[in-house]
Amino acid sequence: LHFQFVMQVGIAGVPADVTMKKTKIIEDNWIPTWEEEFTFPLTVPELALLRVEVHEYDMSETDDFAGQTCLPITELKQGIRAVPLYDRKGEKYNSVRLLMRFDFI
C-alpha cells in the first residue's frame, strides 16, 4: 500500500485570528516529516486554539481524515513537544504523536 499525507494547521478563536494553512503533501515513509514553519499573529491569544488535522491525501476524492488535536495557545510551552492525535470520536491514538516545535515571538 502507498499513502500520502497532508496536514492542516491553524487557529480557532476570535474571527480576526481564525486561519488554516496546509502543508505540502508527503509520501508515507513510516516517519512522515513536513519540516514546515507557520506563523500565526494573534489578537486575542487567551481565546486561541492551535488546531491540527492530518489527512490521507486522495487525488480522486476528498482527503480521508487521519487524526486531529486542538491545543490552547496559552498552555503551549516553547520548545519541541510530542503532541498526541485523536480520532473523530475524540479518543487518543495510543502510539501516534506529532513532534512539533513551538516558538513565541
Backbone torsions as a table, in degrees:
resi	resn	phi	psi	omega
1	LEU	NA	147.7	-177.8
2	HIS	-128.5	123.8	-178.3
3	PHE	-124.0	151.9	171.9
4	GLN	-126.5	145.6	-178.0
5	PHE	-127.7	150.4	175.2
6	VAL	-135.8	147.3	-179.5
7	MET	-121.3	140.1	172.9
8	GLN	-111.1	131.3	-178.6
9	VAL	-128.7	133.3	-179.0
10	GLY	-165.4	-170.9	-177.9
11	ILE	-121.0	133.7	168.5
12	ALA	-110.3	135.0	-178.2
13	GLY	170.6	-144.8	178.2
14	VAL	-65.2	153.0	-175.5
15	PRO	-51.0	-35.9	-178.9
16	ALA	-67.5	-22.8	-177.4
17	ASP	-98.6	-15.2	-174.4
18	VAL	-66.5	127.1	178.4
19	THR	-160.7	158.5	176.2
20	MET	-144.9	130.4	179.5
21	LYS	-122.7	152.5	-175.9
22	LYS	-117.4	138.0	177.1
23	THR	-80.6	173.7	172.1
24	LYS	-71.3	160.3	178.4
25	ILE	-83.1	132.8	-179.5
26	ILE	-124.1	155.1	175.4
27	GLU	-77.2	144.6	176.3
28	ASP	-80.6	109.8	177.5
29	ASN	-116.7	29.6	-178.1
30	TRP	72.6	-18.3	173.8
31	ILE	-135.2	74.3	-178.4
32	PRO	-63.5	135.1	-178.2
33	THR	-132.6	118.6	-180.0
34	TRP	-91.2	-38.9	-178.5
35	GLU	47.4	49.8	176.3
36	GLU	-118.4	152.3	-178.3
37	GLU	-120.8	135.3	177.8
38	PHE	-126.1	142.5	176.9
39	THR	-118.1	132.6	-179.5
40	PHE	-126.1	97.9	173.4
41	PRO	-68.7	133.2	-176.0
42	LEU	-118.8	141.2	175.3
43	THR	-94.1	-33.5	179.4
44	VAL	-133.3	78.6	-177.6
45	PRO	-62.2	-24.6	-179.1
46	GLU	-63.8	-24.2	-178.9
47	LEU	-109.5	8.7	-174.9
48	ALA	-94.6	139.8	173.9
49	LEU	-118.9	135.7	171.2
50	LEU	-81.0	121.9	-177.1
51	ARG	-110.5	125.8	-178.8
52	VAL	-127.1	128.5	175.6
53	GLU	-129.8	136.7	174.9
54	VAL	-113.2	133.7	-179.5
55	HIS	-128.7	144.8	169.2
56	GLU	-79.9	120.7	-176.0
57	TYR	-74.3	135.1	179.6
58	ASP	-136.2	114.5	-176.7
59	MET	-66.9	-33.2	-173.1
60	SER	-88.7	-23.2	-177.1
61	GLU	-131.7	-167.6	174.4
62	THR	-75.5	150.5	-179.2
63	ASP	-63.8	144.0	178.8
64	ASP	-88.0	132.0	179.1
65	PHE	-63.5	134.3	179.1
66	ALA	-117.6	-31.5	-180.0
67	GLY	174.9	164.8	-178.3
68	GLN	-155.0	163.0	170.1
69	THR	-156.6	153.6	173.7
70	CYS	-130.9	128.7	-176.2
71	LEU	-126.5	126.9	175.7
72	PRO	-62.6	127.5	-178.1
73	ILE	-56.8	-39.4	-176.7
74	THR	-67.7	-15.4	179.5
75	GLU	-99.2	-4.4	179.0
76	LEU	-74.7	144.6	176.0
77	LYS	-114.9	146.5	180.0
78	GLN	-63.6	145.7	177.1
79	GLY	117.1	-168.4	-178.8
80	ILE	-91.8	130.4	-176.8
81	ARG	-132.2	146.7	173.2
82	ALA	-92.9	110.6	-173.9
83	VAL	-101.4	123.5	179.4
84	PRO	-73.6	154.5	174.2
85	LEU	-112.2	151.7	-178.1
86	TYR	-123.8	151.1	177.2
87	ASP	-81.3	-176.1	-177.9
88	ARG	-60.8	-28.2	-179.5
89	LYS	-85.6	-3.5	-179.3
90	GLY	88.7	11.0	178.5
91	GLU	-89.8	133.7	-175.9
92	LYS	-72.3	134.0	171.8
93	TYR	-70.9	132.2	-175.4
94	ASN	-65.7	-40.7	-171.9
95	SER	-122.0	28.8	179.9
96	VAL	-119.6	126.0	176.6
97	ARG	-140.2	149.1	170.3
98	LEU	-104.6	128.8	174.9
99	LEU	-88.5	113.6	-175.7
100	MET	-126.9	145.0	176.3
101	ARG	-109.2	132.0	-180.0
102	PHE	-114.9	129.9	173.8
103	ASP	-127.8	138.0	179.6
104	PHE	-118.4	125.2	-177.4
105	ILE	-123.6	NA	NA
